[in-house]
Amino acid sequence: MRLRTQVLLLQLAVIAVSLAVGFGLVIAGADDRVRDEYAQRALAIAQSVAADAEVRSEVAAHPGDRVDAADLVDGPLQRQAAAVRARTGALFVVIGNDRGIRLAHPEVTELARTVSTDPSKVLAGSNEVNTDRGTLGESVRAKVPVLNADGAVVGFVSVGVSTERLGSETRTDIVAIALLALAALGIGAVGSVLLARRWRRLTLGLEPDELAELVREQGAVLHSMADGVLAVDADGIVRVVNDRARALLDIDAPVGTPAGDLGLTPRVATVLATPTDEPLAAGVGERVVLVSSHRVRADGRDLGMVLSVIDRTDVEALSREVDSIRSMSTALRAQRHETANRMHVLAGLLRHGHADEALAYLDEVTGTGPGGALLAGLDNVREPHLHAFLDAKAAQARERRVVLRLGDQTWIQGVLTEPVVVTTVLGNLVDNGIDAASGPDGGQPGEVEVEVIADGDTVLVTVGDSGPGIAFDDPDDVFAEGATTKPGAHVPGGRGMGLALARQIARRVGGDVWVADAGGRGSADDDEPGGAVFVARLPGVLAPTDQADDDSYSQTDETGVTP
């Protein structure tokens, strides 16, 4: 038998037993209550008759044993007793004298006879209430003494109510009580059925053993998953959160906490509030996670939202390292290809005896001539990673019809202790600048200016572009996760993570990235680009080298010719 059926039957049994006991007690005392009620009514009638002045005088006028029945048949006492009996519905109203002789009786043949019950108590001056049997049958009766003007007992008044009428009243009360009990039982049954239906809805039709097994399985599965799971109900209250979700989203709050009090980042909170099937990348502390959500419904009811969290920190770190290596390898391939072409040209000139032309060409390719091929000012970058990285970015910019140039203050020497951090931040800023400065084919080439300065172990980076500037009302919104104005192909996790990751990485090493100028105010007459300017500060990422190492680097720069 299902639990809800057991609960229904148990509730009905409890209601039935409670009603039976309660109404049984009521019914058991119904006869006594009705009997007492009728006795009090008879006493009140008898007292009112005994207090009547005419009754008192007439009773006092007929003392002793010698009473003529003929005088009583149409006498005032007989008439008054009959009138009282008619008005009150009493079985009888009997008036007797001081010797127990009836002066008034419903049956005239009983007049002037001694009453059938002992009147000694009432003639002694006491009221008497009891159930007794007389000439008219069993009745509940009350006897009250009749007093003369001096206060002496001169007779009595006896009023009775038939026990048959009393039984009829009791049976009517019992029927009414039984109907009320049945109505209460019916209401209880309906309530129990509704409660059983609600139980079924709350438990989704599952039995207790199924619920217990479900809870055990849920705990085993959720807390062994590599992905984080956070579930809230329709009111936004946290109902499930596994250990992985706590670690990835930095949650300390217990189950039962409102979602708004969890301290989620705005991007994660938005995904939790709105069903998001496509995973979106979000930064939480030093982690990068992919979050998605979906709404759960059962039996037409909204059960809330479930948020899935996947750790992407390691993947992002590997991606940054791969991007850094790719940039460097691109620069090396470009240099190898250009060096081979230059050697072929130089060999051809020398083979044909064009020595002057060979020297001029050599000056050009080494950057010492007026048409040098190197990125202007690149010799001021004496850190190998940044040297190769900026050279590669210059080639990439040329492919996008963007001129990459180094600022006049650029100067850096030493060795990067965090090359991935620096190249990732610099690469994101440069790529953002190239995207902003690249215009349509046939237009004027865009410009991106990069300035890299060493200050002890700190690297300061400034990147400006000739683009339209930042379109957001608050320039700092450009660092928000998912903030982008770029159309294009689908990217796993969504676009708009480059600058957000750059700032996150910079802050992880104690630095920061900010907008120095939102741009949008430049003109064709300005010497400087009119786009946005970003500044990054990266402390503790540069280890200085001695002068000998610096001289050695400059002497062997690309061609082995000392500048």
Salt bridges, closest charged atoms under 4 A:
ASP31 OD2 - ARG35 NH2 3.50
GLU37 OE2 - ARG41 NH2 3.83
ASP65 OD2 - ARG99 NH2 3.55
GLU110 OE1 - ARG102 NH1 2.94
GLU110 OE2 - ARG113 NH1 3.79
GLU207 OE2 - ARG4 NH1 3.73
GLU213 OE1 - ARG216 NH2 2.59
ASP233 OD2 - ARG239 NE 2.90
ASP243 OD2 - HIS223 ND1 3.48
GLU278 OE2 - HIS490 NE2 3.55
ASP302 OD2 - ARG295 NH1 3.18
ASP311 OD2 - ARG244 NH2 3.51
ASP311 OD2 - ARG287 NH1 2.76
GLU316 OE2 - ARG312 NE 3.49
ASP323 OD1 - ARG326 NH1 2.78
GLU338 OE1 - ARG342 NH2 3.13
GLU383 OE2 - HIS385 ND1 2.82
ASP431 OD1 - LYS393 NZ 2.76
ASP435 OD1 - ARG400 NH2 3.07
ASP435 OD2 - LYS486 NZ 2.94
GLU447 OE1 - ARG405 NH2 3.34
GLU449 OE1 - ARG405 NH1 2.55
ASP476 OD1 - ARG503 NH2 2.79
ASP512 OD1 - ARG503 NE 3.69
ASP512 OD1 - ARG507 NE 2.99
ASP517 OD1 - ARG521 NH2 2.56
ASP557 OD1 - HIS387 NE2 3.74
GLU558 OE2 - HIS387 NE2 3.98
